[in-house]
Amino acid sequence: MGTGVMAVRSAKYRCGLILSVFFVLVLCEVALGVGVQPLAVDFDLRPGQSARFTLRLTPTGEEELIHLSIYRPVQLPTGSFAFEQGDPESFPASRWVKLPSQPLRVAGNQPSEIEVQVSVPFGVSGSHVLIIMVEPQPVGGLPPGGLRIRYAVRVVIRVPGPADLPRANLDFLRLEQDEAGDPVFVAQVSNPSSQDYPATVELTIRDENHRLVERLALRTLVGHQNNEDATRIYPGAKVLYTGSPRRPLAPGTYHLRALLQYAERGQGVINQSINIQYDDSDLSQQAVAGQYITLDREAIEARLRPRQRQMEPLTITNLSPRPLYAQVKLESLPEGGPLSVADFVTVYGPELLPLRSTHPNRIVLSIQIPPNAVFGHYRGVAKVIVYTDQTLTEVLEEQRIPIEVFVGHETAN
């Protein structure tokens, strides 16, 4: 188990292309070009075996030339892909696919088919991914302001081999900042094996007393976009999984456990303790509402007649791993009316409310309308002030709850 002070660092994760199923690359603003199906083909072949598949082209109404080429997909840290021209010397799998002579002339009034053959040589194993780039172009060339579309057809060839098992590494777990400055956990998963597989990462956060704070599914950028926990990782790739805590983490010590699950039964674990601290440059984070406590009410409203009463409970939950204390003070707003809200709102509970670590506590606001109250709309604020201890010398956080009271026969329940 590692320990240390985890600084909040800046990191940017940029969007790439979506998933590893198919890609359509658009290079201008107006769409021209045939449609292509399928956009993903998977084969399970043994060394020396061959297979064929057919690309079906949908006509557009005019004759076109079709150019086919092989590209090598490179999986990015986001989980998406970039493309490189398939050089046979550095990318031997590009020799496994036999394409027809180039270019192909496709009629504009009827569907066309392109036969593609895949042949696996002897002495290879593992997962091999390549892209057949389909580039249609009108016979007379593109018109001014026209568009060139390329269809990327993904081909995955899986070849079994002796003792060729999927392996994964959970390289690191860090706390950083996203582009908005909010905290985000980042874990890197690398695939040193020759197999591809889906992988998930779950993060468990516990406080210094090992009480559960949060359980969080980390996702790749592609996973966030598609609302999926699992991302398929291809051989040689290093992919980042990220996730933001749903509630703020107050300064203190936390115990983290990142669990990687991949393929059918593969697992990896990182156990790590961190100490979250804020220096002077991070004081703005301490001022953010919800850093140390949460409230179960955003506002309080009452519609009453004179002599009526309404009870409003308020629950305050301590998010931090240490005990805190809270006070609730009432303030009236100048535009409230001839009488102050504070004149008929009473706080029931201790003057200094103790808040156990990661536990809630409750006070009650009683709204009692006096018999001589003037009809109207009254406004005020319940201010919740959080202190480190009973000396009340250090204020950690303040939150304000608007109070609105409507007094009069026409507003009665």
N, C-alpha and C positions, 0 to 999 in steps of 0.2 A: 504494500500500500504506500502510495506516495503522499507527501504532505507539502504544503507550501502556500504562500500568499498569492492569490490569483488576481493579477492586474486585469483591468478592463482595457482591451486593445481594440483597434479598429480593423475591420475586415470587410471587403466588398465581394459579393458573389453575384456574378452577372449571368443573365439568362442566355442559354444556348438554344438549340433546336429541341423539340419535344420528343421525349422517349426514344426507344430504339426500335420502334415498330416501322415507321416510315417517315420520310421527309419530303416535302415539296418545296423547292427553292424558287422564290419569286425574285426576279431581278429588275422589275420596273413597275409600272402602275396599271397597265391594261392587259388582261389575260388573253393569250392566244395559245393554242396547242392542244394536241390530242390528250385524252385521258388514258391513264395506264393502270392496269390491274393484273396481278396483285401487287401490293407494295411491300410485302414481307413474305419470305419463303424460308422454311426450316427443313433441314435434312438430317437424318441419323444414318450415317453411312460407315461402312467398314473400309479399311485400306484396300484399294483395288476396285472398289465399286463405283458405278456411275449412275446418274439419274438425270431426268429431263424435267423441265417445266416450261410453261407457255406464258408469255406476256401478251395480254389482250389490249389492243389499242382502240379507243373509241374515236370515231371520225368527228371532224369539226366542220365539214362542208367544203374544205379546200384541200388540195394536194399538199403534202408535206414531206420533208426529208427528216429521217430519224437517225440521230447519231447515238451510238452506244459506247460507253467506256467504263473501265473498272476504277473504283476509288477505294481507298483504305479508310475506314471510320476510326476515329480516335476519340475514346470516351473522355470527356472533360470532368473536372471536379464537381460540376453541377449535376452530373448524371446524364447530360445530353451529349451530343456528338459534334465534332468537326470532321472535315473530309480532306484527305490528301490524295493526290494522283497515285494510282497503284503502280509502283515500280517493281517489276518482277524480281529484281535482285534483292531488295529489302522486304518485299511482300510476296513470298512464293505462292500464297493462296490465289493470287491473281491469275496464275497459270492454270488453275483448276477449272476455270469457266471458259467455255468455248462460245464466242459470240459470232453471229453471222457477219458476212461481209458488209462493209460500211461505204456510204450511207444507205439506208433503206428508204425506198420511195413508197409512201402510203397514200392510197386513194382517199379522196375527201368524202365519198358517199357510202362507204361500207366499212365495217370493222375489219381489223387486221390482227394477225397473230405472229409472234416472234418466238421461235423455238430456241431454248438455251439449254446447253448440256453442262453438267457438273461431273467431273471425274476426280476421284481422290487417289493420289499416288500411294504406293506402299511406303511404310516406314514413318507414317505420321499419326498423330493422335491429338485429342483435345478439341476445343471449340474454336472455330475460325469464322470470322465475320468479314464480309466484303459488301460493297455497294456497286450495283449496276446503275450508272447514271444514264437516264433516258432524256435526250435533248431534241425535241421537235423544232423544226424551223420551216416556214413556208418556202416553197420552191423558188419563188421570186424574191426571197429575202424579207426581212422585217420592214413593215411600213414605218414612216417617221413617227416617233413617239410610241412605237410598239413595244411589246413585252416579250422577253425570253423566259420560258419556264423550263426548269429541269426537275425531273422526277427521280428521286433516289430510292431504288428498290433494295431493301435489305435482304441479304442472303446469309443465313447462319448454317454452317456445316459442322455437325458434332460427330467426332470420330472417337470411338472407345479405344482405350489402350491399357496395357497391363499396369496395375497399381496407380492409375491416373485418377487421383482423388481430388475433389475441390478443396482448396485451402483459402483462408482469409486471415488478414491481420487487422486488429483494431489498433491503429498506430498511435493515436493520442486523443485526449479529451481536454478541451480548453474552454474558458469563458472569455468571450470577446464582445465587441459592440457591433450592431448592425448599422446600416447607413443612417438610421434615425437616432443613433446613440443609445438605443435600448440594449440590455444584456442579451446575449445569445450563446448557447452552448454549441460547440463545434466538435465533432468527432470525425476522424478520417479512417476509412476502411480501404484497404488495398487488397488486390487479388493477385498473388504471386503464382497461382496455379495456371494450368492450361484449360480450365473449365469455366464456363459462365454459370451464374446462379443468382437467384433473388436474395436480397439481404435486408434485414431490419436492424435498427438500433433503438433500444429502450433505455432511458436514463431514469434512475431513482435518486431522489434528493432527500436526505435526512438531516435533521438538525444535530447540534452537538450532543444531545441526549439520545440520538438514534431514533427519534420519533419521525415518522414519515411526514415530509413536507409536500412532496409532489412526485407523481410518476408521469414521465413525459416521453412521448414517441418522437424521436429525432427523424427528420426526413431530408432527403436531397432536395435541391431546388425543383427538379422535375417532380418529385413526390409531393412537394407543397402545391405545385401548380395543378396536379391531377388528384389531389386529396388521397394519396396512397402512401402507406408506410413503407412498402417494399420497393426497392429499385434493383433491376438486374445489373450485375457488375460483370464486365467482360475481362478476359485475361490481360494482365498488365496494367489495369486501370487503378487509379487512386481517386476515391469519391468522398466528398464531404457531406456529412449528415448534420443538420442544424435544427435547433428548436429553442424557443423563448419560454421562460417560465411564465405561467399564467398569472402569477401574483408576484409582486416585487420581493426580492430577497434582502432583508435587513442586514447590516454588518454583523458578522459573527462567523462561526465555524460550521461548515456543512460537510457531510460525508456523501460522496457520489459513487454510484455504481452504474456503469454503462455495460449493457448486455447486447452483444452482437449475435444474431442468429442468421445462418445462411445455409443454402442448399437444403437437404432434408433434415440433417441432425447436427450440422456444424455450429459451434458456439465459440465466442471469445468474450473476455471480461476485462474491464479496467475498474479497479477500486482506487479511489482517490479522495483525499481530504483537502478542502480549500478553506482559506480564511478570507472572507470578503471584507475589504477595507476601502474607505473613501478618503482621499487626501483633499487638500484645499481646492484643487481644480475640479473636484467632483461634488462640491457642496450643493450644487444645484440639484443633484439626484436626491439628496436628503430632503429637499423641500417639496418633492413631488408627492402629491396626495396618494396615500396607499403604500408608502414606503415601509411604515411600521405597523399601521393598523388598517382595518377595513370596517366600514359601517354598513349595516343592513338597510339603511334608509338614505335616499338621496334628497328627500324633501318631506315636510310634514304639512298637512292641510286639514283644517277643521271648518265645518259650517254649523254654527250653533246659534241658539237664542239665549238671551239673558237667563241666568241661573242653570244653564246646562253645563255638563262636564264631559270631557273626552280624554281617555288615557291612551298615550302613544309610547309603546316600548321602543327602546333603541339599544341594539346589540353592537358592542365594540369588540372586535377580535384582534388579538395581538399576533402579528405575523412573525415577530422576531424570536430568536432562540433564547431570549433573556426576559425576566419579568420587567414590566413597565407600569406606569401610573397615568391615569387620565382624569382631567377635570372637564365638566360641562358647564359653560357659562352662557347666559342669555344676553342678547343684544337686540335693541330695537333700531329700526331704520327710520330716518327722519320723515319719509313719506308714508309712514305706517298709518297715522290717524291721530285723533285727539288723545287717545289712551295708548300707552305703551304695551306691546305684547308681553314684555317681561312682567307687567303688573298682574297678569292672570295666567301665566305659565309657571309651574313649579316643578323642580327636578326632585324626584324621589330616588334616593340612593345615597351612598357615602359621598362626602364632599370630594374625597380623593379616591377614585375607583382603582383598585388593584387589578392588574391584568397579568395572569399567569402566562408563561411562555407558550405560544401557539394555541392559546385557549381563548374563548369568548367570555365576556361578562356583560351584564345588562343593567341599565337604569330605565326609569319610566318618567316621561314628561306628562304632567297633568295639566290640561287646559280647562280652567274654570272661569266661565263668563260671569262677572258680577251682575247683580240685578239692575244697576244704574248704567250699564255699558251703552255707549252710543252706537247706533247701527252704523256699520261701515266695514271697510276692508283694512285689516291690521297686518303689518309685516314685521318680521324679526328674524333673528339668526340664532341657532344653537351652535356655539363654537366648542369643538372638542380639542383639547390641548393635551399633548402626550409628553410626559416627563420621564427622565431616566430613573429617578428615585424620589423619595418622599421629601427631599429638601426643596424640590421645585426650582432648582437652579439652572438646569439644562433642559431646554425645550427641544424635542426631537421633531415634532410634526404638529400641524394644526389643520383641522378640517372643519368646514362650515356647512350647516344644514339649514336651508331656507325654511322659515315657518310662515304660513299664511293662514289667517283666521278671518272668516267672513261672519259677521254678527248681524242678525236681523231676521224678521219673520219670513221674508221672501227667500232666504237661503237655508231655512231649516230643513232637516232630514225628514 
